[in-house]
Amino acid sequence: MEEPKSIEDLIFADAISASGLKRTQSMYEPHKYPHHCSMCGEMHSEYKLKLPYVENLGSETPYIFICEDCFNELEV
């Protein structure tokens, strides 16, 4: 995985590190409502962060919605 590049990347990495979690594909589930991918900004995201992770990291968590390309970049 690449080093964080943006402030959002750094905030997300810090939140994951503080909670003892690692960002993986298993943290996400498919969804059917359109949202922008919060990782790359594409118009349509296919995955959303599972509710337990949103509750643990807060409602302002970066990368709640991600597209398939970004999902495939995460570790399994």
N, C-alpha and C positions, 0 to 999 in steps of 0.2 A: 504494500500500500504506500502511496506517495505521502510525503510530509505535508502537513496542513499548510495551505497557502493564503487563506483569507482569515479575517477576524472571526467569521462564522465557523470556519474549520477549527480554529483554536479554541473557541468557546465550546463547541461540540466535543472536541477531544478532551478538554478539561472536565466537562460534565461526565463523560463516559469514564474517564480515569477516576474521578472522585467517587463514582458509584460502584467501581469495580467491574464494570461491564465493558465488553469489547464490541464495537459495531460490526455486526455480521448479518448475513441474509436472513437468519432465523429471527431477527428482531423485527422483520417486516412481513406484512401480509398483503395480498392483492386487494385492490378496491376498485369500484366502478364509477366513482364520481370524479370529474375532471378537476385537477389542481395543477399549478406550476410545480415542476420538480425543484425542490429547494436546494439541490446540490448543483445542478447545471443551469437551471432556469428555463428548460424546455417547456413548451406549452402544456404537455400532458404527462401526468405521472400515473404509473400503474400500481405502485405499492405505497402503503402507509405504515408508519411505525405502529407496532402493536400497542394497545392501550396500557398495559402494565409499564412499558418503558416511558410513555408520555407522562403517566402519573408519577413515576419515580424521578424523572428529569425535569418536570415542570411543563406547563402548557406553552411556554415560549421556546421549547426545544428546537434547535435547527434540524433540518433534514427529516421533518415529519412525513413529507411526501416526496418520493423519488421515482424517477423514470426507470425503465427496464435496463437501459445502458448503465446507469449508476448502480442499480441493484446488482448487476452482473459484475461490477468492479469490487463489490464487498466480498470478504472472506465468507466461505460457506459455513 
